[in-house]
Amino acid sequence: MPTYEYVCEKCRHRFEVLVRSSSQKIACTKCKGKKVTKQYTVFGLNLGAAPEKGMSGPLCTCGAGGCAICSAKV
């Protein structure tokens, strides 16, 4: 069961919901508004870089410039 992030179009409140099925009706957790928009979120991914080497950039965990994040110059 995935967790999705939504924004209420009425009060602009951002909230997360554990969605149990695709037919589940989602309402704002603050104002109970029924017009909400699902947001696309970004997640971090470590592709085997050794975390003990330390940080060399804002998102890097390899410390040597060899991970996907360093190669992308993010």
Secondary structure per residue as TSV (DSSP state, phi and psi in degrees):
chain	resnum	aa	ss	phi	psi
A	1	M	-	360.0	115.4
A	2	P	-	-81.5	155.3
A	3	T	E	-102.8	128.1
A	4	Y	E	-116.2	151.0
A	5	E	E	-101.6	137.2
A	6	Y	E	-129.1	159.3
A	7	V	E	-126.6	131.4
A	8	C	E	-78.4	130.5
A	9	E	T	-76.3	-17.0
A	10	K	T	-83.6	-52.0
A	11	C	T	-112.8	-1.7
A	12	R	-	66.0	16.9
A	13	H	-	-72.2	134.4
A	14	R	E	-98.0	135.0
A	15	F	E	-153.7	161.8
A	16	E	E	-113.4	147.3
A	17	V	E	-137.5	135.0
A	18	L	E	-80.9	111.3
A	19	V	-	-92.5	118.5
A	20	R	-	-88.2	-26.7
A	21	S	-	-154.9	159.4
A	22	S	T	-69.2	-16.4
A	23	S	T	-93.4	0.7
A	24	Q	-	-64.6	131.6
A	25	K	-	-83.5	128.4
A	26	I	-	-106.8	131.5
A	27	A	-	-127.3	152.3
A	28	C	-	-60.4	136.0
A	29	T	T	-77.4	-12.4
A	30	K	T	-98.5	-55.1
A	31	C	T	-107.3	-3.1
A	32	K	-	67.8	15.2
A	33	G	-	-62.1	145.0
A	34	K	S	-97.6	-7.8
A	35	K	-	-95.0	97.7
A	36	V	E	-125.4	152.7
A	37	T	E	-119.7	128.9
A	38	K	E	-71.9	134.8
A	39	Q	E	-101.6	149.7
A	40	Y	-	-93.7	129.6
A	41	T	-	-114.1	156.4
A	42	V	-	-104.5	142.3
A	43	F	-	-127.4	157.4
A	44	G	-	-89.2	150.4
A	45	L	-	-142.6	125.0
A	46	N	-	-105.3	116.2
A	47	L	-	-94.9	43.6
A	48	G	S	98.3	5.0
A	49	A	-	-66.8	143.1
A	50	A	-	-79.7	112.5
A	51	P	G	-65.8	-20.8
A	52	E	G	-73.2	-8.7
A	53	K	G	-78.4	-14.3
A	54	G	-	94.1	169.9
A	55	M	-	-89.4	139.3
A	56	S	S	-123.6	-0.9
A	57	G	S	-157.1	178.9
A	58	P	S	-64.6	-26.6
A	59	L	S	-121.9	-5.9
A	60	C	-	-78.3	139.1
A	61	T	S	-119.3	-2.7
A	62	C	S	-87.6	-28.2
A	63	G	S	74.3	-6.1
A	64	A	S	-119.2	-0.3
A	65	G	S	79.6	15.5
A	66	G	-	-102.2	-5.2
A	67	C	S	-85.3	171.3
A	68	A	H	-61.8	-34.5
A	69	I	H	-67.7	-44.6
A	70	C	H	-64.3	-41.4
A	71	S	H	-64.1	-31.4
A	72	A	T	-82.7	-7.5
A	73	K	T	58.7	40.6
A	74	V	-	-78.1	360.0
